[in-house]
């Protein structure tokens, strides 16, 4: 574990690629999901049978997700504070879960006990690959010994550029989980349209466009990464799929034909996010001109 002046912590809803999680050995919250009556912690996919999870969802199983109480975060951070380290917790969007308010409550409690230490809770207003892009940038700064202030400043500058462009097969998954309005889900399903969604500047999921047919949806996502990415030669793109690998490979090929990112990560959407977006979800996440 790096001996720095602060500890960088996150949660697995960031969908940080497993290779990066292992490379940086960063502590994280394994966000929970429940399937067929059993709760599992999501560990960036290290112990996840992705095809089995999505097969169960397709067969009618309805996974659920939950979060941890403030005491969980108190217990997580306290050992680092006792070692004399500050804490920077990079969180997923406060608009999509109560987790951020719980960790803020934990931070307030610990600030009273450790007034000499800094505890920074950062709301990325992002989730999944968009959050992973931000986290990767913060991790590189942390790993090279940059200060807490410098890392927070980088996150603040780049959060408005964390771009998520994705499409789903069934809007009802997002509606059932409270991530999309009933009207948006109903209209999209009735018309058999393929929605294009993003995460807006406030951290909420929004339907931003719609196209007829899966192939046009894949093309739309590819064009967004091609035309809207910032300095791709020095940045990364994350391509995520919810058990639709052939479509994801097609998306990657479309992007790579036109633009060359410094790094391309290719992976499954994890069960926690997948519980809300459903099988067939396809996404490209990158630093863009705007969200």
Phi and psi in degrees as a GROMACS rama.xvg file:
@    title "Ramachandran Plot"
@    xaxis  label "Phi"
@    yaxis  label "Psi"
@TYPE xy
-60.5576  141.309  UNK-2
-97.1941  83.1052  UNK-3
-112.216  -178.269  UNK-4
-84.2141  -9.32898  UNK-5
-147.039  156.886  UNK-6
-107.037  130.649  UNK-7
-93.8131  126.477  UNK-8
-130.14  151.107  UNK-9
-147.842  -164.175  UNK-10
-134.295  162.254  UNK-11
-75.8467  -5.19827  UNK-12
-70.1611  -9.15863  UNK-13
-68.9347  -17.9436  UNK-14
52.2525  36.0668  UNK-15
-57.0779  131.789  UNK-16
-52.46  137.995  UNK-17
-56.0934  -36.5792  UNK-18
-61.1459  -35.6238  UNK-19
-76.3479  -38.733  UNK-20
-59.6092  -40.8138  UNK-21
-74.5708  -35.6415  UNK-22
-63.7267  -44.0522  UNK-23
-91.2313  -11.9951  UNK-24
48.5438  47.3874  UNK-25
-89.1169  135.588  UNK-26
-66.2928  143.845  UNK-27
-149.965  161.392  UNK-28
-91.8304  117.867  UNK-29
-80.8526  95.9745  UNK-30
-63.5185  141.5  UNK-31
-93.2937  151.17  UNK-32
-140.463  154.051  UNK-33
-120.166  131.884  UNK-34
-140.093  131.807  UNK-35
49.7396  40.4731  UNK-36
81.9453  2.69167  UNK-37
-120.128  136.205  UNK-38
-92.5624  139.809  UNK-39
-128.966  144.788  UNK-40
-92.0154  132.953  UNK-41
-84.2359  119.598  UNK-42
-111.644  42.2256  UNK-43
64.402  19.3547  UNK-44
93.4341  1.39756  UNK-45
-59.0576  -36.2392  UNK-46
-123.58  25.4019  UNK-47
-101.311  130.547  UNK-48
-94.516  89.0277  UNK-49
-61.4301  -49.4027  UNK-50
-58.4797  -37.8703  UNK-51
-65.7528  -41.5996  UNK-52
-59.0794  -49.8614  UNK-53
-71.7367  -29.5007  UNK-54
-63.4612  -40.3973  UNK-55
-65.6339  -39.9261  UNK-56
-64.9543  -42.5933  UNK-57
-63.7429  -29.4197  UNK-58
-81.0907  -3.76127  UNK-59
116.258  -5.90033  UNK-60
-67.7306  137.137  UNK-61
-111.053  97.8355  UNK-62
-68.9982  153.056  UNK-63
-126.935  160.108  UNK-64
-126.398  161.939  UNK-65
-148.93  -178.244  UNK-66
-135.42  178.226  UNK-67
-104.919  152.119  UNK-68
-74.9378  167.027  UNK-69
-53.2812  -34.7332  UNK-70
-60.3179  -29.9891  UNK-71
-58.8151  -44.6951  UNK-72
-72.6421  -34.4241  UNK-73
-57.5721  -48.5204  UNK-74
-67.1545  -31.6208  UNK-75
-70.6861  -44.9791  UNK-76
-84.9374  -30.0781  UNK-77
-54.3461  -43.2037  UNK-78
-58.977  -34.24  UNK-79
-71.3502  -39.5979  UNK-80
-63.5229  -38.8001  UNK-81
-66.3848  -25.7952  UNK-82
-81.3749  -3.18424  UNK-83
90.1934  15.4289  UNK-84
-97.2438  146.241  UNK-85
-79.9596  170.71  UNK-86
-132.057  132.637  UNK-87
-118.752  112.608  UNK-88
-104.9  115.553  UNK-89
-94.1004  114.473  UNK-90
-111.521  156.664  UNK-91
-77.7974  171.898  UNK-92
-54.8267  130.657  UNK-93
-69.0427  -16.0217  UNK-94
-79.6444  -13.396  UNK-95
-111.342  -3.16458  UNK-96
-164.833  159.729  UNK-97
-84.2186  -2.45095  UNK-98
-56.99  -40.5533  UNK-99
-63.888  -40.0142  UNK-100
-66.3096  -33.7914  UNK-101
-68.2735  -41.676  UNK-102
-72.4703  -28.4015  UNK-103
-65.6559  -38.8788  UNK-104
-63.0983  -41.2506  UNK-105
-63.8366  -39.9642  UNK-106
-62.9614  -41.6263  UNK-107
-60.9898  -42.3049  UNK-108
-62.5179  -43.7324  UNK-109
-75.1425  -26.3699  UNK-110
-64.0694  -31.0293  UNK-111
-70.0745  -36.6553  UNK-112
-79.7005  -30.7358  UNK-113
-126.812  68.402  UNK-114
-63.8411  -19.8983  UNK-115
-84.6495  -7.57798  UNK-116
-104.958  154.449  UNK-117
-104.315  134.25  UNK-118
-125.904  110.995  UNK-119
-108.97  122.589  UNK-120
-105.874  117.695  UNK-121
-110.841  118.974  UNK-122
-87.5171  108.918  UNK-123
-74.6569  -11.3145  UNK-124
52.2764  34.3404  UNK-125
-143.627  171.904  UNK-126
-157.277  160.666  UNK-127
56.2644  -136.901  UNK-128
-61.5514  -31.6187  UNK-129
-63.2112  -40.4108  UNK-130
-69.7159  -37.4798  UNK-131
-61.475  -37.6766  UNK-132
-61.1333  -44.41  UNK-133
-65.0376  -44.0348  UNK-134
-63.2646  -39.3904  UNK-135
-60.7805  -43.3829  UNK-136
-62.1365  -42.2285  UNK-137
-65.9494  -38.9548  UNK-138
-63.3466  -39.5665  UNK-139
-65.0842  -37.5953  UNK-140
-67.5294  -46.0582  UNK-141
-58.2216  -43.534  UNK-142
-69.2802  -24.7067  UNK-143
-95.2146  6.34803  UNK-144
88.2562  14.2396  UNK-145
-63.9041  155.153  UNK-146
-72.3564  163.321  UNK-147
-58.7036  -44.0739  UNK-148
-62.2282  -39.7144  UNK-149
-66.3185  -39.0498  UNK-150
-68.3134  -43.0909  UNK-151
-63.6035  -40.3918  UNK-152
-62.0511  -40.2406  UNK-153
-64.511  -42.7092  UNK-154
-62.086  -43.5683  UNK-155
-62.8157  -39.187  UNK-156
-69.0147  -36.3236  UNK-157
-98.5462  -13.5175  UNK-158
-55.4139  -41.8493  UNK-159
-66.0614  -11.0951  UNK-160
-103.839  -3.07658  UNK-161
-72.5745  103.756  UNK-162
-104.041  127.58  UNK-163
-117.776  120.585  UNK-164
-124.676  121.002  UNK-165
-150.151  162.471  UNK-166
-131.88  152.132  UNK-167
-127.643  158.184  UNK-168
-83.1816  -31.9904  UNK-169
-138.09  110.483  UNK-170
-65.9742  -19.1163  UNK-171
-66.0528  -25.0667  UNK-172
-63.5489  -45.0666  UNK-173
-67.2337  -37.6424  UNK-174
-66.5598  -45.2956  UNK-175
-60.4221  -34.7873  UNK-176
-86.7409  4.98465  UNK-177
77.856  15.6017  UNK-178
-95.5969  -4.79684  UNK-179
-148.657  147.149  UNK-180
-69.6627  156.229  UNK-181
-62.6081  -39.6205  UNK-182
-65.1613  -42.2426  UNK-183
-63.4546  -42.348  UNK-184
-66.0918  -42.2725  UNK-185
-66.0813  -48.7698  UNK-186
-63.1595  -45.6307  UNK-187
-61.9078  -40.9587  UNK-188
-70.439  -40.4654  UNK-189
-64.5564  -38.0613  UNK-190
-89.7499  -0.81192  UNK-191
58.7297  34.0603  UNK-192
-86.6429  155.698  UNK-193
-99.3537  110.177  UNK-194
-76.9564  148.986  UNK-195
-110.328  126.109  UNK-196
-122.879  160.274  UNK-197
-146.106  178.923  UNK-198
-110.884  121.308  UNK-199
-80.8393  -176.526  UNK-200
-66.1827  -17.6728  UNK-201
-93.3851  -5.12385  UNK-202
91.9692  16.6853  UNK-203
-104.465  150.232  UNK-204
-79.1735  130.39  UNK-205
-131.527  141.547  UNK-206
-81.2815  116.944  UNK-207
-104.905  -15.8284  UNK-208
-166.369  176.794  UNK-209
-153.904  145.561  UNK-210
-135.81  162.862  UNK-211
-94.4698  113.086  UNK-212
100.513  148.777  UNK-213
-65.1725  -41.435  UNK-214
-64.0049  -38.2475  UNK-215
-67.8971  -32.7414  UNK-216
-66.6446  -41.9674  UNK-217
-62.5811  -43.9321  UNK-218
-61.1755  -38.4428  UNK-219
-63.5191  -46.8032  UNK-220
-63.4068  -42.0488  UNK-221
-62.17  -45.1801  UNK-222
-62.6795  -34.749  UNK-223
-62.4043  -44.9518  UNK-224
-66.9243  -37.4313  UNK-225
-69.0273  -44.2938  UNK-226
-93.5239  -20.6627  UNK-227
-111.965  -4.95472  UNK-228
-71.5316  144.413  UNK-229
-97.8012  124.455  UNK-230
45.0084  55.4081  UNK-231
-59.2653  -29.4812  UNK-232
-62.7019  -18.4105  UNK-233
-117.481  10.172  UNK-234
-134.069  176.488  UNK-235
-113.103  158.247  UNK-236
-124.272  142.28  UNK-237
-116.95  121.648  UNK-238
-104.524  122.941  UNK-239
-121.313  145.608  UNK-240
-142.349  145.941  UNK-241
-101.69  74.9982  UNK-242
62.6026  44.7862  UNK-243
-139.134  60.6355  UNK-244
-60.0762  -39.0246  UNK-245
-60.7312  -41.9378  UNK-246
-66.6654  -37.8458  UNK-247
-66.8403  -38.3233  UNK-248
-64.7111  -37.9566  UNK-249
-64.6868  -42.8917  UNK-250
-60.9726  -45.676  UNK-251
-60.7671  -42.7104  UNK-252
-63.3874  -40.7301  UNK-253
-60.6655  -42.819  UNK-254
-67.5072  -47.7044  UNK-255
-67.6571  -20.9542  UNK-256
-67.3788  -27.6634  UNK-257
-112.75  -29.8477  UNK-258
-143.473  146.49  UNK-259
-116.886  104.195  UNK-260
-76.5622  151.966  UNK-261
-60.9717  -40.3599  UNK-262
-139.121  141.149  UNK-263
-124.006  123.305  UNK-264
-107.663  139.154  UNK-265
-132.732  119.721  UNK-266
-161.165  168.728  UNK-267
-72.3612  150.685  UNK-268
-72.4904  129.415  UNK-269
-70.7855  166.014  UNK-270
-62.517  -31.861  UNK-271
-66.7132  -50.5778  UNK-272
-68.4986  -40.2139  UNK-273
-62.9062  -27.108  UNK-274
-62.334  -26.2156  UNK-275
-99.5293  -31.1228  UNK-276
-98.6936  -24.4491  UNK-277
83.5142  165.407  UNK-278
-59.1155  148.807  UNK-279
90.7847  -4.28489  UNK-280
-66.8686  140.426  UNK-281
-139.221  131.401  UNK-282
-143.464  152.122  UNK-283
-126.703  131.07  UNK-284
-127.791  136.634  UNK-285
-165.466  170.111  UNK-286
-82.6876  118.961  UNK-287
-118.586  176.999  UNK-288
-61.8451  -34.0058  UNK-289
-162.641  167.443  UNK-290
